[in-house]
C-alpha cells in the first residue's frame, strides 16, 4: 500500500486530469525528488507540507504517521526473523 501514490491516483480519477509526481510537487512547492522520496515511503514532510498534502491530495497528517509506523514495523519484523 502506498498512501501518497494511491491518493494521487484518486485525485486523477476524481478530476479527470493527470496528476504526475512533478505536478504534485509543484502544487506543494517542493522539489520533485522530495515528493518522490515521500511517495516511496522515505523522509518525513514538515508540518507545513503535511497541511499542503492534505489540501492537494486529501491526505490526513495522521495517515502519514500511521503509514510510517507500519513501514518501520515491517522492517523490524524482517530483522527479528
For each residue, the residues with C-beta under 8 A, 3 or more apart:
1: 6 67
2: 5 6 39 41
3: 6 7 59 63 64 67
4: 7 8 35 38 39 53 57 59
5: 2 8 9 39
6: 1 2 3 9 10
7: 3 4 10 11 57 58 59
8: 4 5 11 12 19 21 24 39 57
9: 5 6 12 13 19
10: 6 7 13 14 58
11: 7 8 14 15 19 56 57 58
12: 8 9 15 16 17 18 19
13: 9 10 16
14: 10 11
15: 11 12 19
16: 12 13
17: 12
18: 12 23
19: 8 9 11 12 15 23 24
20: 23 24
21: 8 24 25 32 35 36 39
22: 25 26 32
23: 18 19 20 26 27
24: 8 19 20 21 27 28 35 56 57
25: 21 22 28 30 31 32 34 35
26: 22 23 29 32
27: 23 24 52 56
28: 24 25 35 49 52 53 56
29: 26 52
30: 25 34 35 49
31: 25 34 35
32: 21 22 25 26 35 36
33: 36 37
34: 25 30 31 37 38 43
35: 4 21 24 25 28 30 31 32 38 39
36: 21 32 33 39 40
37: 33 34 40 42 43
38: 4 34 35 41 42 43 45
39: 2 4 5 8 21 35 36
40: 36 37
41: 2 38 67 68 71
42: 37 38
43: 34 37 38
44: 68
45: 38 49 50 53 64
46: 49 50
47: 50 51 61
48: 51 52
49: 28 30 45 46 52 53
50: 45 46 47 53 54 59 61 64
51: 47 48 54 55 61
52: 27 28 29 48 49 55 56
53: 4 28 45 49 50 56 57 59 61 64
54: 50 51 57 58 59 60 61
55: 51 52
56: 11 24 27 28 52 53
57: 4 7 8 11 24 53 54
58: 7 10 11 54
59: 3 4 7 50 53 54 63 64
60: 54 63 64
61: 47 50 51 53 54 64 65
62: 65 66
63: 3 59 60 66 67
64: 3 45 50 53 59 60 61 67 68
65: 61 62 68 69
66: 62 63 69 70
67: 1 3 41 63 64 70 71
68: 41 44 64 65 71 72
69: 65 66 72 73
70: 66 67 73 74
71: 41 67 68 74 75
72: 68 69 75 76
73: 69 70 76 77
74: 70 71 77 78
75: 71 72 78 79
76: 72 73 79 80
77: 73 74 80 81
78: 74 75 81
79: 75 76
80: 76 77
81: 77 78
